[in-house]
Amino acid sequence: MDIQKILEQYRRSEIDLAEAEETIRSMGFLSVSDIARVDTFRCRRTGVPEAVLAEGKTDEDLLAIVRAHVDAAGRVLVTRLSPAQTALLESAFPNGVQKSRAQTICVVHSEGRSEPPKGGGVVAIISAGTVDIKVAEEAKMTAEEMGCKTIEIYDVGVAGYHRLILEMEKLREAGPDAIVVAAGREGTLPTVVAGIIDAPVIGLPVSSGYGAGANGEAALLSMLQSCSVISVVNIDAGFVAGAYAARIANRMQTARAGRAHGNHGGNHS
């Protein structure tokens, strides 16, 4: 049932306030056996689609949860996939799996292949090294699933700073509303990017690197100590970085559309 219909029922005194509240709170939840409660209403409620974390799930549970999402919404993001889990989904959903280049995240969709909304925001995805691309791609696919256009600039870490400079024209022409910068090792690239372009930067520490400060810990601490103004997500949290960037970008696009509508209306007053 749609929220508007529930509110109409309450307005007409067909249901009381407590019943309306309980109905709205229970909307969008599907029980999957006794293992999960699928939140099919999350995207409408928050603007961020629910994603299925594949890591740690049994094959049976993963398939059951993914099927519930696809049946309810037509498509769902699945994150932190192993190669075996990717093969499992491809077998269960023939022609229904869109994989990232790194194959650690995918979109599973129904035969009708419903399309994500087009928000119009622009998100840039930058990686310091090639090894950071798999996490950057998780951010990329998440932003695209939230309706954003993405631009990718990979392998431009600070050890070869000139590589980033050569891409600055491309970056400025794209006019990103938000930028995700994935970096491992010492994790300094987000600070550099934030110091030379006027868009919000989300630092995405990656668990690359070895020795002291390995597994992304040095990158995370470096980003938290950034002199440039950036936001920072958890280590390898590509989904979170992509979703946060997309929320910024889509709100920017909404504001632009509102201004354009206001200017258009003013011309005809």
C-alpha positions in Angstrom: 0.0 0.0 0.0 1.2 3.5 -0.8 1.9 6.0 2.0 -0.4 8.5 0.4 -3.3 6.1 0.6 -2.6 5.4 4.2 -2.6 9.1 5.0 -5.8 9.5 3.1 -7.4 6.7 5.1 -6.3 8.5 8.3 -7.6 11.8 7.0 -11.0 10.2 6.4 -10.9 8.7 9.9 -11.0 5.2 8.4 -8.0 4.3 10.6 -6.6 5.9 13.7 -3.2 7.4 14.2 -1.6 4.4 15.8 -2.8 2.1 13.0 -1.5 4.5 10.4 1.9 4.7 12.1 2.1 0.9 12.5 1.2 0.3 8.8 3.8 2.8 7.6 6.5 1.4 9.8 5.8 -2.1 8.5 5.9 -1.1 4.8 8.5 -2.5 2.5 9.7 -5.4 4.6 9.7 -9.0 3.2 10.6 -11.9 5.5 12.9 -14.4 3.8 12.4 -17.6 5.7 13.8 -16.9 9.2 17.1 -15.5 7.9 16.4 -11.9 6.7 14.0 -9.1 6.6 14.4 -7.4 3.2 13.9 -3.7 3.2 12.3 -3.0 -0.2 11.2 0.5 0.8 14.7 1.8 1.7 15.4 3.6 -1.6 12.1 5.5 -1.5 12.7 6.3 2.1 16.3 7.4 2.0 17.4 7.7 -1.6 19.9 4.9 -1.2 19.0 1.4 -2.5 19.5 -1.6 -0.2 22.4 -3.7 -1.1 23.0 -7.3 -0.4 26.4 -8.0 1.3 27.5 -11.4 -0.2 30.5 -11.8 2.1 29.9 -14.4 4.8 26.6 -15.7 3.4 25.9 -19.2 2.4 25.0 -19.9 -1.2 21.4 -20.8 -0.2 20.9 -17.7 1.9 22.5 -15.4 -0.7 20.2 -16.7 -3.5 17.1 -16.5 -1.4 17.7 -12.9 -0.4 18.7 -11.7 -3.9 15.6 -13.4 -5.3 13.4 -11.6 -2.8 14.8 -8.2 -3.9 14.6 -9.0 -7.6 11.0 -10.1 -7.2 10.1 -7.0 -5.2 12.0 -4.3 -7.1 13.3 -5.8 -10.3 16.9 -5.3 -9.5 19.4 -5.2 -6.6 23.1 -4.5 -5.9 25.2 -7.3 -4.5 28.5 -6.3 -2.9 31.8 -7.9 -1.9 31.4 -11.0 -4.1 33.8 -13.9 -4.3 34.4 -15.4 -7.8 32.4 -18.5 -6.7 29.4 -16.3 -5.6 29.5 -14.4 -8.9 29.3 -17.7 -10.8 26.5 -18.8 -8.6 24.4 -15.7 -9.4 25.2 -16.0 -13.1 23.9 -19.6 -13.0 20.7 -18.6 -11.1 20.0 -15.5 -13.2 21.1 -16.2 -16.8 21.5 -12.8 -18.6 20.5 -11.1 -15.4 23.8 -10.1 -13.9 25.7 -6.9 -14.7 29.3 -7.2 -13.3 31.8 -4.5 -12.5 35.2 -4.7 -14.2 36.6 -6.1 -10.9 33.7 -8.5 -10.5 33.4 -7.8 -6.8 30.0 -6.1 -7.2 27.1 -6.7 -9.5 23.6 -5.7 -10.2 21.1 -8.6 -10.5 18.0 -7.8 -12.4 14.9 -9.5 -13.7 14.3 -10.6 -17.2 12.5 -7.3 -17.9 15.7 -5.5 -16.8 14.3 -2.5 -15.0 16.5 0.5 -15.2 17.7 2.6 -12.3 16.4 6.2 -12.0 18.4 8.9 -13.8 19.2 11.5 -11.2 21.4 13.6 -13.4 24.2 14.1 -10.9 27.8 13.6 -11.9 30.3 11.6 -9.7 34.0 11.3 -10.5 35.8 8.1 -9.4 39.5 8.3 -9.0 42.0 5.6 -8.0 45.6 6.0 -6.9 46.7 2.7 -8.2 45.5 -0.2 -10.4 45.1 -2.4 -7.3 42.6 0.2 -5.9 40.3 -0.1 -8.9 38.3 -3.1 -7.5 37.1 -0.9 -4.6 36.7 2.2 -6.8 34.4 0.1 -9.1 32.1 -0.7 -6.2 31.7 3.1 -5.7 31.2 3.6 -9.4 28.5 1.0 -9.8 26.7 2.2 -6.7 26.6 5.8 -7.9 25.3 4.6 -11.3 22.6 2.5 -9.6 21.5 5.7 -7.9 21.1 7.4 -11.3 24.4 9.3 -11.5 26.7 9.7 -14.5 30.2 8.7 -13.6 33.7 9.6 -14.9 36.6 7.3 -14.1 40.3 8.3 -13.8 42.4 5.4 -12.6 46.1 4.9 -11.6 47.0 8.6 -10.9 48.6 8.2 -7.5 51.0 10.8 -6.0 54.1 8.8 -6.8 53.5 10.1 -10.4 51.7 13.3 -9.7 52.0 14.4 -13.3 49.5 11.7 -14.3 46.8 13.5 -12.3 47.7 16.9 -13.7 47.3 15.5 -17.3 43.7 14.5 -16.4 42.6 17.7 -14.8 41.1 19.1 -18.0 39.0 16.0 -18.3 37.9 16.2 -14.7 37.0 19.9 -14.9 35.1 19.4 -18.1 33.0 16.7 -16.5 32.0 19.1 -13.7 31.6 16.5 -11.0 29.3 17.2 -8.1 31.3 14.9 -5.9 34.5 12.9 -6.2 35.4 9.5 -4.7 39.2 9.0 -4.4 40.3 5.4 -3.6 43.8 5.0 -2.3 45.8 2.5 -0.4 49.4 2.5 1.0 49.9 6.0 2.4 46.5 7.3 1.1 47.5 10.9 0.3 45.7 11.3 -3.1 42.3 12.5 -1.7 44.1 15.3 0.1 45.8 16.4 -3.1 42.6 16.2 -5.2 40.7 18.2 -2.6 43.3 20.9 -2.7 43.0 21.5 -6.5 39.4 21.2 -7.4 36.2 22.7 -6.0 34.0 19.7 -5.4 33.4 17.6 -2.3 35.9 14.8 -2.0 35.2 11.4 -0.3 38.3 9.6 0.7 38.1 5.8 0.3 40.9 4.0 2.0 41.8 0.7 0.3 43.4 -2.4 2.0 46.3 -2.4 -0.3 49.8 -2.0 1.0 51.9 -4.1 3.3 54.2 -4.0 6.3 53.6 -1.3 8.9 50.1 0.3 8.5 49.1 -2.5 6.2 45.5 -3.5 5.2 44.4 0.1 4.7 45.2 1.3 8.2 47.8 3.9 7.2 45.6 5.1 4.4 42.7 5.6 6.7 44.7 7.5 9.3 46.3 9.6 6.7 42.9 10.6 5.3 41.5 11.4 8.7 44.5 13.7 9.3 44.0 15.4 5.9 44.9 19.1 5.8 42.5 19.6 2.8 38.8 19.3 3.7 37.5 15.8 2.9 35.1 13.2 4.2 36.4 9.7 4.8 34.6 6.4 4.8 35.8 3.0 6.2 38.4 0.8 4.7 37.2 -0.8 1.4 33.7 0.8 1.9 33.2 1.4 -1.8 29.4 1.1 -1.5 29.2 3.7 1.2 31.5 6.1 -0.7 29.5 5.7 -3.9 26.2 6.2 -2.2 27.4 9.2 -0.3 28.7 10.8 -3.4 25.5 10.0 -5.3 23.4 11.6 -2.6 25.4 14.8 -2.9 25.3 14.7 -6.7 21.6 14.0 -6.9 20.7 16.8 -4.5 22.9 19.2 -6.5 21.0 18.2 -9.7 17.6 18.7 -7.9 18.8 22.2 -6.9 19.9 22.9 -10.5 16.6 21.7 -11.9 14.7 23.9 -9.3 16.7 27.0 -10.3 16.2 26.3 -14.0 12.4 25.9 -13.5 12.3 29.2 -11.5 14.2 31.0 -14.2 12.0 29.5 -16.9 8.9 30.6 -15.0 10.3 34.1 -14.6 10.6 34.5 -18.3 6.9 34.0 -18.8 5.6 36.2 -16.0 
